[in-house]
Amino acid sequence: MAKGQQQLQDEGDKARKNGVDAKNRADAKRAATIAAKLAKTPLTDAEQVFVGLIASKMNNGRHVDKPSAANILKYSKLVGRKDIKPEEE
């Protein structure tokens, strides 16, 4: 029996959504793996300077003084590693 146009579109939408969901799950798993590898790594000097600079700008009253969304995202990824001390040899 032939499928109608609406049924074909519904099946196509469902297949696309499943594909996007699978890609998002794979990306999330990859990001979690990278985060786990870095969890015990101390910040580099440049990253420490960046975290300090953004932390000082976070609560400024003027909009032009606040960090951008990209800097806030980067800060949120780095701030968890802020207190890890480098191993001394």
DSSP file (Angstrom, degrees, kcal/mol; ACC not computed):
  #  RESIDUE AA STRUCTURE BP1 BP2  ACC     N-H-->O    O-->H-N    N-H-->O    O-->H-N    TCO  KAPPA ALPHA  PHI   PSI    X-CA   Y-CA   Z-CA
    1    1 A M              0   0    0      0, 0.0     2,-0.1     0, 0.0     0, 0.0   0.000 360.0 360.0 360.0 139.4    0.0    0.0    0.0
    2    2 A A        -     0   0    0      1,-0.1     2,-0.3     0, 0.0     0, 0.0  -0.444 360.0-126.4 -75.5 144.2    1.3    3.4   -0.9
    3    3 A K        -     0   0    0     -2,-0.1    -1,-0.1     1,-0.1     2,-0.1  -0.697  22.9-122.0 -91.0 143.2    2.2    5.9    1.9
    4    4 A G     >  -     0   0    0     -2,-0.3     4,-2.1     1,-0.1     5,-0.2  -0.311  25.8-106.4 -78.0 166.2    0.7    9.3    1.9
    5    5 A Q  H  > S+     0   0    0      1,-0.2     4,-2.3     2,-0.2     5,-0.2   0.897 119.5  51.4 -60.1 -43.5    2.8   12.5    1.9
    6    6 A Q  H  > S+     0   0    0      1,-0.2     4,-2.5     2,-0.2    -1,-0.2   0.899 109.3  50.0 -63.4 -41.0    2.1   13.2    5.6
    7    7 A Q  H  > S+     0   0    0      2,-0.2     4,-2.3     1,-0.2    -1,-0.2   0.895 110.4  50.3 -65.7 -39.8    3.2    9.7    6.6
    8    8 A L  H  X S+     0   0    0     -4,-2.1     4,-2.3     2,-0.2    -2,-0.2   0.905 111.9  48.0 -64.1 -41.5    6.4   10.1    4.6
    9    9 A Q  H  X S+     0   0    0     -4,-2.3     4,-2.7     2,-0.2    -2,-0.2   0.908 110.9  50.8 -65.9 -41.4    7.1   13.4    6.3
   10   10 A D  H  X S+     0   0    0     -4,-2.5     4,-2.3     2,-0.2    -2,-0.2   0.916 111.7  47.2 -62.1 -43.7    6.4   12.1    9.7
   11   11 A E  H  X S+     0   0    0     -4,-2.3     4,-2.2     2,-0.2    -1,-0.2   0.897 112.6  49.8 -65.2 -39.9    8.7    9.1    9.2
   12   12 A G  H  X S+     0   0    0     -4,-2.3     4,-2.5     2,-0.2    -2,-0.2   0.912 111.1  49.0 -63.9 -43.0   11.4   11.5    7.8
   13   13 A D  H  X S+     0   0    0     -4,-2.7     4,-2.6     1,-0.2    -2,-0.2   0.914 111.3  49.8 -62.0 -43.2   11.1   13.8   10.8
   14   14 A K  H  X S+     0   0    0     -4,-2.3     4,-2.2     1,-0.2    -1,-0.2   0.906 111.5  48.4 -63.6 -41.8   11.3   10.8   13.2
   15   15 A A  H  X S+     0   0    0     -4,-2.2     4,-2.1     2,-0.2    -2,-0.2   0.901 112.6  48.5 -65.8 -41.2   14.4    9.5   11.5
   16   16 A R  H  X S+     0   0    0     -4,-2.5     4,-2.6     2,-0.2    -2,-0.2   0.920 111.4  49.7 -64.7 -43.5   16.1   13.0   11.5
   17   17 A K  H  X S+     0   0    0     -4,-2.6     4,-2.7     1,-0.2    -2,-0.2   0.903 110.8  49.7 -62.4 -41.6   15.3   13.4   15.2
   18   18 A N  H  X S+     0   0    0     -4,-2.2     4,-2.2     2,-0.2    -1,-0.2   0.894 111.3  49.7 -64.2 -38.8   16.7   10.0   16.1
   19   19 A G  H  X S+     0   0    0     -4,-2.1     4,-2.1     2,-0.2    -2,-0.2   0.910 112.2  46.7 -64.8 -43.0   19.9   10.9   14.1
   20   20 A V  H  X S+     0   0    0     -4,-2.6     4,-2.7     2,-0.2    -2,-0.2   0.911 112.0  51.2 -66.2 -42.5   20.3   14.2   15.9
   21   21 A D  H  X S+     0   0    0     -4,-2.7     4,-2.4     1,-0.2    -2,-0.2   0.907 110.0  49.5 -61.3 -41.9   19.6   12.6   19.3
   22   22 A A  H  X S+     0   0    0     -4,-2.2     4,-2.1     2,-0.2    -1,-0.2   0.904 111.8  48.5 -64.4 -40.9   22.3    9.9   18.6
   23   23 A K  H  X S+     0   0    0     -4,-2.1     4,-2.6     2,-0.2    -2,-0.2   0.914 111.3  50.1 -65.0 -42.6   24.8   12.6   17.5
   24   24 A N  H  X S+     0   0    0     -4,-2.7     4,-2.4     2,-0.2    -2,-0.2   0.892 110.2  50.1 -64.0 -39.6   24.1   14.6   20.7
   25   25 A R  H  X S+     0   0    0     -4,-2.4     4,-2.1     2,-0.2    -1,-0.2   0.910 112.0  48.0 -64.2 -41.3   24.5   11.6   22.9
   26   26 A A  H  X S+     0   0    0     -4,-2.1     4,-2.2     2,-0.2    -2,-0.2   0.907 112.3  49.0 -66.0 -41.4   27.9   10.8   21.2
   27   27 A D  H  X S+     0   0    0     -4,-2.6     4,-2.4     2,-0.2    -2,-0.2   0.895 111.3  49.7 -64.4 -40.0   29.0   14.4   21.6
   28   28 A A  H  X S+     0   0    0     -4,-2.4     4,-2.3     2,-0.2    -1,-0.2   0.888 110.8  49.5 -66.4 -38.7   28.0   14.5   25.2
   29   29 A K  H  X S+     0   0    0     -4,-2.1     4,-2.0     2,-0.2    -2,-0.2   0.904 111.7  48.8 -65.7 -41.0   29.9   11.2   25.8
   30   30 A R  H  X S+     0   0    0     -4,-2.2     4,-2.1     2,-0.2    -2,-0.2   0.905 111.9  48.7 -65.0 -42.2   33.0   12.6   24.1
   31   31 A A  H  X S+     0   0    0     -4,-2.4     4,-2.4     1,-0.2    -2,-0.2   0.884 110.3  51.3 -65.7 -38.9   32.8   15.8   26.1
   32   32 A A  H  X S+     0   0    0     -4,-2.3     4,-2.2     2,-0.2    -1,-0.2   0.879 109.0  51.4 -65.8 -37.6   32.5   13.9   29.4
   33   33 A T  H  X S+     0   0    0     -4,-2.0     4,-1.9     2,-0.2    -2,-0.2   0.916 111.4  46.8 -64.7 -43.7   35.5   11.8   28.5
   34   34 A I  H  X S+     0   0    0     -4,-2.1     4,-1.7     1,-0.2    -2,-0.2   0.913 112.5  49.8 -64.5 -42.8   37.6   14.9   27.8
   35   35 A A  H  X S+     0   0    0     -4,-2.4     4,-0.8     1,-0.2    -2,-0.2   0.879 109.2  52.3 -64.1 -37.9   36.4   16.5   31.1
   36   36 A A  H  < S+     0   0    0     -4,-2.2     3,-0.4     1,-0.2     4,-0.4   0.875 107.8  51.6 -66.6 -36.6   37.2   13.4   33.0
   37   37 A K  H  < S+     0   0    0     -4,-1.9     3,-0.4     1,-0.2    -1,-0.2   0.863 115.2  42.1 -66.3 -35.2   40.8   13.4   31.6
   38   38 A L  H >< S+     0   0    0     -4,-1.7     3,-1.7     1,-0.2    -1,-0.2   0.524  86.6  97.7 -88.3  -5.8   41.3   17.0   32.6
   39   39 A A  T 3< S+     0   0    0     -4,-0.8    -1,-0.2    -3,-0.4    -2,-0.1   0.815  92.9  33.7 -57.6 -35.5   39.6   16.6   36.0
   40   40 A K  T 3  S+     0   0    0     -3,-0.4    -1,-0.3    -4,-0.4    -2,-0.1   0.318  94.3 108.5-102.9   7.1   42.9   16.2   37.9
   41   41 A T    <   -     0   0    0     -3,-1.7    43,-0.1    45,-0.1     3,-0.1  -0.735  67.1-129.9 -88.1 126.1   45.0   18.5   35.7
   42   42 A P        -     0   0    0      0, 0.0    40,-0.1     0, 0.0    43,-0.1  -0.326  31.7 -95.5 -70.2 158.4   46.0   21.8   37.3
   43   43 A L        -     0   0    0     38,-0.6     2,-0.1    41,-0.4    35,-0.0  -0.412  35.8-120.3 -71.4 147.3   45.4   25.0   35.3
   44   44 A T     >  -     0   0    0     -2,-0.1     4,-2.3     1,-0.1     5,-0.2  -0.323  33.5 -99.9 -76.0 170.4   48.2   26.5   33.3
   45   45 A D  H  > S+     0   0    0      1,-0.2     4,-2.1     2,-0.2     5,-0.2   0.907 124.8  50.0 -60.3 -42.1   49.5   30.0   34.1
   46   46 A A  H  > S+     0   0    0      1,-0.2     4,-2.2     2,-0.2    -1,-0.2   0.892 110.8  49.6 -64.8 -39.3   47.4   31.5   31.2
   47   47 A E  H  > S+     0   0    0      2,-0.2     4,-2.6     1,-0.2    -1,-0.2   0.876 109.0  52.4 -67.6 -36.8   44.3   29.7   32.4
   48   48 A Q  H  X S+     0   0    0     -4,-2.3     4,-2.2     2,-0.2    -2,-0.2   0.905 110.3  48.0 -64.7 -40.9   44.8   30.9   36.0
   49   49 A V  H  X S+     0   0    0     -4,-2.1     4,-2.4     2,-0.2    -2,-0.2   0.921 111.9  50.5 -63.8 -43.7   45.1   34.5   34.8
   50   50 A F  H  X S+     0   0    0     -4,-2.2     4,-2.6     2,-0.2     5,-0.3   0.925 110.2  48.8 -60.5 -46.7   41.9   34.1   32.7
   51   51 A V  H  X S+     0   0    0     -4,-2.6     4,-2.5     1,-0.2    -1,-0.2   0.914 112.7  48.2 -61.8 -43.6   39.9   32.6   35.6
   52   52 A G  H  X S+     0   0    0     -4,-2.2     4,-1.6     2,-0.2    -1,-0.2   0.901 112.8  48.3 -63.0 -41.4   41.0   35.5   37.9
   53   53 A L  H  X S+     0   0    0     -4,-2.4     4,-1.0     2,-0.2    -2,-0.2   0.926 115.0  43.5 -66.0 -46.2   40.2   38.1   35.3
   54   54 A I  H  X S+     0   0    0     -4,-2.6     4,-1.1     1,-0.2     3,-0.4   0.889 110.5  55.8 -69.4 -38.8   36.7   36.7   34.5
   55   55 A A  H  < S+     0   0    0     -4,-2.5     4,-0.4    -5,-0.3     3,-0.4   0.882 107.2  50.4 -61.5 -37.2   35.9   36.1   38.2
   56   56 A S  H  < S+     0   0    0     -4,-1.6    -1,-0.2     1,-0.2     3,-0.2   0.772 112.9  46.6 -72.1 -24.2   36.6   39.8   38.9
   57   57 A K  H >< S+     0   0    0     -4,-1.0     3,-1.4    -3,-0.4    -1,-0.2   0.604  88.3  88.7 -89.9 -12.7   34.3   40.9   36.1
   58   58 A M  T 3< S+     0   0    0     -4,-1.1    -1,-0.2    -3,-0.4    -2,-0.1   0.829  94.8  34.5 -60.3 -37.0   31.4   38.6   36.9
   59   59 A N  T 3  S+     0   0    0     -4,-0.4    -1,-0.3    -3,-0.2     2,-0.1   0.122  81.4 133.6-110.2  21.3   29.6   40.9   39.3
   60   60 A N    <   -     0   0    0     -3,-1.4     6,-0.1     1,-0.1    -3,-0.0  -0.454  53.5-138.5 -68.3 144.5   30.3   44.3   37.8
   61   61 A G  S    S+     0   0    0     -2,-0.1     2,-0.3     4,-0.1    -1,-0.1   0.827  79.1  81.0 -75.6 -32.4   27.2   46.5   37.5
   62   62 A R  S >> S-     0   0    0      1,-0.1     3,-0.9     2,-0.0     4,-0.6  -0.583  73.8-140.9 -81.2 135.3   27.9   47.9   34.0
   63   63 A H  G >4 S+     0   0    0     -2,-0.3     3,-1.0     1,-0.3    -1,-0.1   0.852 100.6  57.5 -62.6 -35.9   26.9   45.7   31.1
   64   64 A V  G 34 S+     0   0    0      1,-0.2    -1,-0.3    -3,-0.0    -2,-0.0   0.724 103.8  54.2 -70.6 -19.4   30.0   46.6   29.1
   65   65 A D  G <4 S+     0   0    0     -3,-0.9    -1,-0.2     2,-0.1    -2,-0.2   0.598  88.7  97.2 -88.3 -11.8   32.3   45.4   31.9
   66   66 A K  S << S-     0   0    0     -3,-1.0    -8,-0.1    -4,-0.6   -12,-0.0  -0.439  81.8-104.5 -78.4 151.9   30.7   41.9   32.1
   67   67 A P        -     0   0    0      0, 0.0    -1,-0.1     0, 0.0    -2,-0.1  -0.315  38.0-103.8 -71.9 158.6   32.4   39.0   30.3
   68   68 A S     >  -     0   0    0      1,-0.1     4,-2.1    -2,-0.0     5,-0.2  -0.262  31.9-104.6 -75.6 168.5   30.9   37.6   27.1
   69   69 A A  H  > S+     0   0    0      1,-0.2     4,-2.2     2,-0.2     5,-0.2   0.875 121.8  53.4 -62.4 -38.4   28.9   34.4   27.0
   70   70 A A  H  > S+     0   0    0      1,-0.2     4,-2.3     2,-0.2    -1,-0.2   0.901 109.4  48.2 -64.7 -40.4   31.9   32.5   25.5
   71   71 A N  H  > S+     0   0    0      2,-0.2     4,-2.5     1,-0.2    -2,-0.2   0.867 110.2  51.9 -68.3 -35.4   34.1   33.7   28.3
   72   72 A I  H  X S+     0   0    0     -4,-2.1     4,-2.4     2,-0.2    -2,-0.2   0.904 110.0  49.2 -66.4 -40.2   31.6   32.6   30.9
   73   73 A L  H  X S+     0   0    0     -4,-2.2     4,-1.4     2,-0.2    -2,-0.2   0.931 112.8  46.5 -63.3 -45.8   31.4   29.2   29.3
   74   74 A K  H  X S+     0   0    0     -4,-2.3     4,-1.5     1,-0.2    -2,-0.2   0.908 112.4  51.6 -62.4 -41.8   35.1   28.8   29.3
   75   75 A Y  H  X S+     0   0    0     -4,-2.5     4,-2.7     1,-0.2     3,-0.2   0.907 106.3  53.9 -60.5 -43.4   35.3   30.0   32.9
   76   76 A S  H  < S+     0   0    0     -4,-2.4     4,-0.4     1,-0.2    -1,-0.2   0.815 109.2  48.9 -64.7 -29.5   32.7   27.5   34.0
   77   77 A K  H  < S+     0   0    0     -4,-1.4    -1,-0.2    -3,-0.2    -2,-0.2   0.798 118.7  38.7 -77.2 -28.7   34.8   24.7   32.5
   78   78 A L  H >< S+     0   0    0     -4,-1.5     3,-1.7    -3,-0.2     4,-0.2   0.764  96.7  75.8 -92.5 -27.9   38.0   25.9   34.2
   79   79 A V  G >< S+     0   0    0     -4,-2.7     3,-1.2     1,-0.3     4,-0.3   0.782  87.8  62.1 -63.0 -28.2   36.8   27.0   37.6
   80   80 A G  G 3  S+     0   0    0     -4,-0.4    -1,-0.3     1,-0.2     3,-0.3   0.754 106.4  45.8 -67.2 -23.4   36.4   23.4   38.8
   81   81 A R  G X  S+     0   0    0     -3,-1.7     3,-1.1     1,-0.2   -38,-0.6   0.318  83.5 102.2 -99.1   6.7   40.1   22.9   38.4
   82   82 A K  T <  S+     0   0    0     -3,-1.2    -1,-0.2     1,-0.3    -2,-0.1   0.856  81.3  45.8 -61.8 -38.3   41.1   26.1   40.0
   83   83 A D  T 3  S+     0   0    0     -4,-0.3     2,-0.5    -3,-0.3    -1,-0.3   0.425  82.4 112.4 -90.8   1.3   42.2   24.6   43.4
   84   84 A I    <   -     0   0    0     -3,-1.1   -41,-0.4   -43,-0.1    -3,-0.0  -0.636  60.6-144.0 -76.4 124.1   44.2   21.7   42.0
   85   85 A K        -     0   0    0     -2,-0.5     2,-0.1   -43,-0.1    -2,-0.1  -0.669  17.2-110.9 -90.3 141.9   47.8   22.3   42.8
   86   86 A P        -     0   0    0      0, 0.0     2,-0.3     0, 0.0    -1,-0.1  -0.418  35.4-108.3 -69.3 145.7   50.6   21.2   40.4
   87   87 A E        -     0   0    0     -2,-0.1     2,-0.4     1,-0.0     0, 0.0  -0.574  30.7-137.8 -74.9 133.8   52.7   18.4   41.5
   88   88 A E              0   0    0     -2,-0.3    -1,-0.0     1,-0.1    -3,-0.0  -0.777 360.0 360.0 -95.9 135.8   56.2   19.4   42.5
   89   89 A E              0   0    0     -2,-0.4    -1,-0.1     0, 0.0    -2,-0.0   0.427 360.0 360.0 -97.7 360.0   59.1   17.3   41.3
